[in-house]
């Protein structure tokens, strides 16, 4: 009976030791997962910031492209006016040189 009790105590101690080991392993895993969650949360915030910044940059690009198109149209109109003025000046100047 005492031998059986001693065996049971040894098994119990062995089981307790294994449980402590499993508990330590589980705690390590919990710590790893908490650290990963923290990293993921930070990465998520960075991604959101980049998304907002990208949207702002796209809007700025759109505005810049629109301004460039407007400037190109104005430039074209000014070039046409210059060509017309040059034609008028030529027409005015050419009769004065005629005999």
Protein Blocks (a to p, Z undefined) as FASTA:
>chain_A
ZZmmmmmmmmmmmmmmmmmmmmmmmmmmmmmmmmmmmmmmmmmmmmmmmmmmmmmmmmmm
mmmmmmmmmmmmmmmmmmmmmmmmmmmmmmmmmmmmpZZ
